[in-house]
Amino acid sequence: MQDFYEVLGIDKSASQTQIKAAYKRMAMRYHPDHNPGDKHAEEVFKLINEAYHTLSNAEKKLRYDSRFYWVKEEYDDAYWQEVKRRRYQQWKQSQENRYRIDKNYFKIQGLAFLVFLIIAGFCFGIIHTAHYYVERKYREKWNTNSQLLKQVNGLFGADRFDDAFSMISVLEEKDPLEYRFGFARDSLVTALRQRADVEFKQHDFSAAVTHYMVLKKHEHPVRFETLENISLCQYYLGNYKESLQALKHLHLQQPENINLIYQIGQINLQKLDNPEEAAYYFTLGKKEFKEKLSRIYGEAFEVVIDPADIPDVYYSIFHARAVTNLRLKNYKEAVTDCNWAIFLRPFEGEPYLMRADARIRLKTYREVCDDLTHALQLGMVQAGPMKQKYCRK
């Protein structure tokens, strides 16, 4: 940074009079009016102005000197007298500019307070008016929505359930912030579910399934109990395909539910005469049985487990799979299924009888008599004629 004393061409001990004179001299030389188009002269003039405004002010000059030069004791008394004089002048001027508490002062303060009251009153009026219109609009909207909710309840009370749900859905889309619409929808779902449950308990399956089907469309997500009750209603009404459809929907939600797998297979086998699809689901049940026990006990689980601890549904799966394979003439698979059924419930006679039947059809007669003997001992009277025919003892 260039030295301000050098810019003005003066000594560091120059008085204020000398600084001012040097400034005038340099300014006349480099003023833009005297040097049109001269960029260098313009820059020098700016620097001259900055140097003068710094050195002509006692405080700025002192800070400047203390920053770039050692402050020496050679400053004479005249310099410090000038600094004190300037400070006094600044203090005096600040005292003169202070407010005087007189009539004019109170007049100004009163006028300011009056202006404040006018502005505050105007703002209050605007806020009050806006609040009034907002409140009125809110009340109008509340009353309108209340009337719409009455219409929804009227449709529901007239058993027009789909219309009621459709109307409430439209209202929710139009005004998602109206909490009463969502509450009303949940209330309709609850009321319809309670009504269907009562009809189901009273064995009014036709009415119950009608209401459960409506409920299925408007529950999000559909509850397991709703689909289960639809399946049971359809089953009791003899609508086995519809019952099966509901069970398959449940199976998609709970693919590892062994009871669902068994029910789907049984309806296919016993009610719809579809042993191929029944075999598919019973095979899923067999796979689930082996995977589950392998995860718990290891691959050789049959050596470790106590068959009595295994739920009955697994025995039912192997029993039903054996019946299905006999119908499909998969006799080897039927023997395997009977082996598992006998392992799980050795005191049930029918698996022995079915295994004997499968072995006869495979013409492997060696163990047929033992199976028929066990079946007969466990109360399967059908085994008697077969034993007379195939056993010579």
ABEGO torsion letter per residue (X at the ends): XBBAAAAAGBBAABBAAAAAAAAAAAAAAABAAABBGBAAAAAAAAAAAAAAAAAABAAAAAAAAAAABBBBAABBAAAAAAAAAAAAAAAAAAAAABBBBBAAAAAAAAAAAAAAAAAAAAAAAAAAAAAAAAAAAAAAAAAAAAAAAAAAAAAAAAGBAAAAAAAAAAAAAABAABAAAAAAAAAAAAAAAAAAAAAAAAGBAAAAAAAAAAAAAABOBBBAAAAAAAAAAAAAAGBAAAAAAAAAAAAAABAABAAAAAAAAAAAAAAAGBAAAAAAAAAAAAAAAAAAAAAAAEAAAAAABBAAABBAAAAAAAAAAAAAAAAAGBAAAAAAAAAAAAAABAABAAAAAAAAAAAAAAGBAAAAAAAAAAAAAAGBAAAAAAAAAABAX
